[in-house]
């Protein structure tokens, strides 16, 4: 070996991982590597870092960016609201047409919708309880 003190790895993995360095030796090796890195690249990196100046955006550019983002977000929200209303109108129109066509089919569809909603709430509340139990225990 290289004269370093090594100890047998007794990890919990059950695999034979061989030998590893002790903590003080790891720290010494890391310090040596950091020193070697500093000697090799320290000065060029500092010079390079000093030459690069980040461009700080002007306040007006930042305000324009925020304004543009707000406008885009507003347009997206209005579009989503329109789509929601359109979907609602289509669903309600379909239900009215189904009611006028066949009352029994309408009742069956309503019962299925209620059963689906109850099932959804039961499953989602169970997931919430499992998540709470996981974090509280």
N, C-alpha and C positions, 0 to 999 in steps of 0.2 A: 504494500500500500504506500501512500505518499506521506506517511507519518501522522496523518490525521486520525483522531480517535473516532471510531465508528461504533454504533450500537445496532443491535438487531432490531428491525422494525417489527413492532408488535401491534399492528393495526387491527381494527375490528373487521376488516374485510375478509379475513380468513385466507387471503392469498399470501403467498410467500413473496414479499416485495423486496427482499434482500436487505442490504444495509443502508443506513441513512446517517447524515451528519447530525450532531447534537446542536441544540439551539445556539450556544455561544459560537460554535464554529460557523454556523449559517450566517450569523451577524457579522463575523469577521470576514467571511468570504464576500458578503454583500458590500461591506465597507471597502474592501480591496477593489471590487469591481467598480464601485462608484468613483473611487479615486482614479482608477485607470481611465474610466470614461471621461472624467473631468480633465485629466492630463491630455487626452487625445483630442477631444472635441469641445472642451469648455470655452476656450477663447473664441474660436470661430462661431460657435453658437451664440455667444453673448454679442459678438459684433453683428451677426445676422439679425438677431432680435432687436438690436438698437436701430438698425437701418430700416426695419419695417415699422412703419407707423400706421396703425389702423385708421381708416378714414372715418371720422365721426360725422354722421349725417347731420345736415342742418335741421333746425327745428321745423322749418316749413316743409321739408321733405317728410319728416315724421308725421306731421299733421296731415299731409296729403295721403300718406299711407293709411293712417287711421280712418280718415274720411272715406277713402276708397273701400276699405274693408267693411266699414259700416254700411255703405251703400250696397255692396255685394251681398252682405248678410241679410239686409232688409229685402232685397229682391228675392233671395232664396226662400226667406220665410213667407213672403207673399205668395210665391209659386207653390210652396208646400201647402199653405192654407187653401189656395184655390183647388189643388188636387184633392185635399181632404173633403171640401164641400162637394166637388164633383162626384167623388166616390160615394159620399153620403146620399146625394140625390139619386144616383143610380141604384143604390141598395134599397132606398125607400120606395122608389118607383117600381122596382122589381117586386118588392113585397106587396105593394098595392095591387099590381097586376095579378100576382099570384092569389091574393085574397079574393079579387073579383072573379078569377077563373075557377078556383077550387078552394073552398074554405077548409076542407080536411087537410089538403096538402099544405096550406098556410099554417094550420095548427101543428102539423107534424114538424115542419121546418122551425117553427117557434120553439117547440119542445126540444128539438135537437140543438138549437142555439143556446137554450138555457142549460141543457146538460153539458154542452161543451164549455160554457162559461164556468159552471160549477166545477167541472173536472180541471180546468185551467187554474182556478183559484186554489183547489186542493193541492195540486202539484206544486204550484209556486209557493204556497205557505209551507209545504213540507220542506222544500229546498231552503226557505228562510230559516226554519227551525233547525235544520241540519247545520246551516252555516253558523247560526248563533251558538249551537251546542259545540261546534268545532272551535270557536274562538273563546268561549267561556270556560271550557274545561282544560 
